[in-house]
Amino acid sequence: ALRPYLTLGERMGCVLQQIAAGLKVEKLRVCYFGKVADLSAGPLSRAIQRGYILNISGKHVTDVNAPLILKQLGIEVEIVKTNINSDYAELIQLEAIDKAGKAVEIQGTLVGKSQSPRLVHVDGHDLEVSLNGKILFIKNEDTPGTIGQFGTILGNAGVNIANMSLSRVKQDQLALTAFELDSVPASCAMDELKALKVVKDIRLVSVTC
């Protein structure tokens, strides 16, 4: 059935647009790996585009007008199907690319019998995050006590952490921490997190589709 893949694609598009906020995106590259490459690319690609512009253009976005709106925004869409092996039997990779070639990349797949949509890669970092609700991404120096600081600030703000994933490519490099949250942190809590010296970037994403 195509439905779980449409949900995955739409939610990935929604997340990518929010992570790439601030980047003047000129190209959206969509790559299908493994079994996904055998599916009908049209409906799936339109679902991804609909998710991408959902927070830009609102709930009136449809499969029909999503590609047109992206074109009006000056964003080219490139679709790639590949037989190159990945770590997953089925994988979708999305890249938001600016004029200079700078890109933000995410990868997602379906997990388990329930075919739950998951993010498995964000900007060079392997992690696993459910594509639901509120997700807080923090790029930070990986030092002792850092995760505890994050948890304390969120806890003091009354925000429950449903799940957490931490990824560091190499020692002495920045880590990416992803928190699945039950509610949106107050602005004062976000400011407190941003003020920490170890925090280099912070993005709060709402999976609204």
N, C-alpha and C positions, 0 to 999 in steps of 0.2 A: 504494500500500500504506500502511496505517495505522501499521505497526510503527515506522518511523523517528520519526514524530511522537509516538508513545507514549513512546519513549526520551527524546526531547527534553523532553517535558512532565514526565516523572518526574524527570529530572535537574535541570530548572529548579526544580521544587518543593523538591527536596532542598537546592539551593543557597540558595534564598530563605529557607528556614527558618533556616539557619545565619547568613546575613547579617543577618537580622532578630532574631537572638537578643538578648534584653534589652528588646525592644519587646513590650508586652502586646497582642498581636494579637487583634482582635475580628472582622476581616473579611479574607477572601482573595478578591481580585478577579481574575478570569481574563478576559483580552480576546483574541479571535482576530481577526487582520487578514488580508485577502487570501484566498489559496487555502485557508488553514487554516479559515476561517469556513465553507467548504463541506463540511468533514469532519463526521463524526458526533461531536457534542460530548460525548456521554455517556462513551464509553470514554476519550477524551482527558482530560476533566476529572477522571475518577476516577484516571487515572495521575498527574496533577499532585498530587491530594490524597494519593495513596499516597506519592509522593516527599516531600511536605511533612512528613508525620508519621513517616517512616521512622526518623529519629534520635530521635524522641520515644518511639515505641511499639515499635520493634524490627522484626525480620524477619517477625513474624507478621502484619504489615499486608497486607491484600488489597484488591482493588478493591471488594469487598463491604462490608468493615468500615471502610475509610478514611473515607467520608463520615460514618459514625456516630461514629467517634472524634473527628473534628473538631467535630461537633455537641456531643459531651460536653465538649470543651475550651472551648466557648462561642465557636467561630469560625464565622461565617456565610460561606458561599461564594456569590459572585455571578459569573455567567457572562454575558459580553457578546460578541456577534458584531457586527462593524462593517465597513462598506465604505469607511471613511476611508482615504485613501492613506497608506502608510508608505514608508520607504526600501527595503523588502524586499517581494518578491512574496508571501511568506508569513511571518507573524510571530506569536509568542505573547508577550503582556505579562502579567506577574504583579505584583500589588501586595499587600503585607501592611500592613494599616491598623489603627491603634489607635483607642481611643475618642475621642481628641482630633482625629483626622483625620490624624495624622502617618503617613507611608507610606514604605516601602522598595519600590523598583520595579526590576524587571529585565525585559529583553527577550531573546528568543532566536529562532533560525531554524536551518534546515538548509542546509549549504553543500556545493556541488560534486556530482559524480556519485555520490560515496559517501554523500551526505546526512549529512554529519558534523554533530552537534549543537554549536552555538556560542552563547555569550552575546555579544550585540552592544551591550548598553546596561545600565549599572548606575547607578542613582541619579543620573541627569542626565548621565552620562558615556558617550560612545560609545567602545567598544573592541571587541576581538575575542578571545575566550578559548574554547579547547576545553573542552567539558564532560566532562572526564575527570580522574581522579586527584585530586591535591592542588592547590588554588589559594589563593594568598596575596594578599589584597586589602589595600593600604595607602593610606589617605588622607593626603596629605602636602603640605607647602608645596613648591612647585616652584622649587627653588633649585639653582644649579650644584653638581654633585658628589653630589647626593642619591642618584641611582640607583646611582652607584658605591659609595656607602656601603652601600646595601642588598645589592648584589652581593658586596661584601667580607665582610660579616657572614655571609651565607648560604654563601659559598664556604669560609670558615674553619670553618664547621660541617659541611662535607662535603656540602652540599645542592646538587645540580645544578639549574640553571634551564633547563627545556626550552624555554620561550617566555616572552615578556614583552609586555605591552601598556600603554601610557601614554596617559592622556586628561586634558586640561585644558580646561575650558569657555571661560574667559577669562583673560587675563593678570592676575596678582595674586590669582587664586582658587586654592583647593586643587586639586591633581591627584589622580587615582585611578590607582594603579599595580597591575597584576595580574600575578602571577608564576605560571606553571605549573611545578610542582616535581616532581622525581622521587621525593622522599621528604619525610617530615615533619621540619621543623627541631626540634632539641632545645629544651627549655624555656629554656635559658640564651640561645640565639640569639634566640628570640622576645622575651625580656626585654630583650636588647640593642637590638633593633629598636624596641621600645616606648619605650625610654629616650631615643631620638633626639629632639631638640627639634622637628625638622621633621615628625615623625609625629604625626598627630592621631587616627587610628583604625586598627586593624589587625584583620583577620579571616582565620583559616585555615579553609578550607572543604575538606571531603572529599566527593567525588562517589562515594558508596558504592553507587549503584543501577545 
